[in-house]
Amino acid sequence: MKMSHLFAPTLREDPGEAEIVSHKLMLRAGMIRKLAAGVYSLLPLGLRVIQKVSNIIREELNRAGAQEIFLPVLLPSELWKETGRWDVYGKELFRVKDRHDREFCLGPTHEEIITDIARNNIRSYKQLPINLYQIQTKFRDEIRPRFGVMRSREFMMKDAYSFHATEECLQKEYKNMYDTYCRIFDRIGFKYKVVNADSGIMGGGFSQEYMVLADTGEEEIFYCEECAYAVSSEAKKSDNCPKCEGKSLNKTRGIEIGHIFQLGTKYSEGMKATYLDENNEEKPFIMGCYGIGVGRTAAAAIEQSHDKDGIIWPMAIAPYKVVIVPANSEDPEQMVMAKKIYGDLNHEETVLDDRPGRLGMKLKDADLIGFPIKVIIGKALKDGKIEIKLRKSGEVKLVEIGKIVEEINDLL
C-alpha cells in the first residue's frame, strides 16, 4: 500500500469527545470515525486490525474443534420470552416491531437462538458434544456509550456455544476453551490475567474473565503473587487468597476482553431443549458459552501499549507491519531504493510513504499509527546503509543495503 493512496485521515490534536487513550488514538490515527453516540465506522486501518484479531480467533477456534456458523441479528421475541430474558434484559435490549406488529430485538447475544437450533436439530447423545461459534455484530443500548469501541452500542463479538450430555463433558470442553483463549491472547502478545467472575445476566454456574492489564482499566482485579488465583471485584469474597493459606491479595486494574461460562441447563430447561440419552430418555442439554469482544481486544491492545507519540501495536495485529519512509521524496536515489525495497517485501504488510512533505511529518504519522518497523532511507544511503527503527523498543540499527530485506523479514 502506498501512503498517498491510503485513506487514513490522521488528526494532530486529541478530539474533545474522547476520554481514554484508545479512543483518542484510534480517532487521531484515522482508524475510526463516530457516526452517532456509541456507533463508529471502521476505516481501512481500523478494519485491518479487527480482521487480524478475528483471524487469530478463527484459527484457534477451528484448531480447537469448534465449527463456525452465522446467526441472524434480528431475533424474534418469542425465543427470549421462553427464557424470561425479554423482560430481564431491560432497556439495554434494542427492540423493534415489523409492519405486522411482531416484536423483535437486535441481538446482544445468542443463547436463545443457538438453543433453538440445538433442540430442533440434535436428537441423540451420539451427536454430542458440539461447539458452534460466530464472529458477528452485536447491539446493546448502553445507557452511556463511551470510550469509543471499548463500550459502544454496536460492536463485533465472537460468541461460541457448546452442548453436552454430561457435566464431565462440559468440564472438558470448558478447559479446551480456557486453553484456546490463552493461545489467542498469547499470540496477540497481551499481558493478562484470568479471573474468577460473576456470571451476571448470563446466568449459569462458574465463569472466568480474561483481563488485559492496563493502568486505565475500568475494573479492579485482585490476585495472589504465590499462585495463579485471581478474582474480579464483583466475585471477591475475601481479601485473602483461598489457595495460599490466607495470603493477602494484591490489586491491579484490567480490561475485560473475554468471558467463558458454564451455563449448565439454564437455557435448555427454560426452552425445553432436550436430547435422547443412551437409555432413550429425554435430558436437557448441558451448555457452555464463550465470548470475546473483538473491538475491545483491539482497544485494549492500545491501552496496554502506547506512548506520547501514539500506538505501539503488537506485531500480530498491527494494521501494517512495515513502513518505508524516504527522507526526501524528491531525491531520485532515495525513491528508487524505497520502491525497490517495497517491491521485495510483502505488499500485504508494507506501506510505502511516497507523499511529498517533511520527514518529520511522515515519522509522526508512522508513530501515531503504530507501524512496528520503520525503514528510513536517508543520508546513510550514500554510505550503503539504511536505517531500521523499531517502534516498541526504539532500537535503531544501520543495515547494509544488500541485507535490508533479510533483516526486515527476520524481524517479522
Buried (B, 14 or more C-beta within 10 A) or exposed (E): BBBEEBEBEBEEEBEEEBBBBBBBBBBBBBBBEBEEEBEBEBBEBBBBBBBBBBEBBBEBBEEBEBEEBEBEBEBBBEBBEBBEBBEEBEEEBBBEEEEEEEBBBBBBBBBBBBBBBBBEEBEEBEBBBBBBBBBBEBBBBBEEBBBBBBBBBBBBBBBBBBBBBBEEBBBEBBEBBBEBBBBBBEBBBBEBBBBBBBBEEBBBEBBBBBBBBBEBBBBBBBBBEEEEBBBBEBBBEEEBBBEBEEBEBEEBBBBBBBBBBBBBBBBBEBBEBBBBBEEEEEBBBBBBBBBBBBBBBBBBBBBBBBEEBBBBBBBBBBBBBBBBBBBBBEBEEBBEBBBBBBEEBEEEBBBBBBBEEEBEBBBBBBBBBBBBBBBBBBEBBEEEBBBBBBBBEEEEEEBEBEEBBEBBEEBE
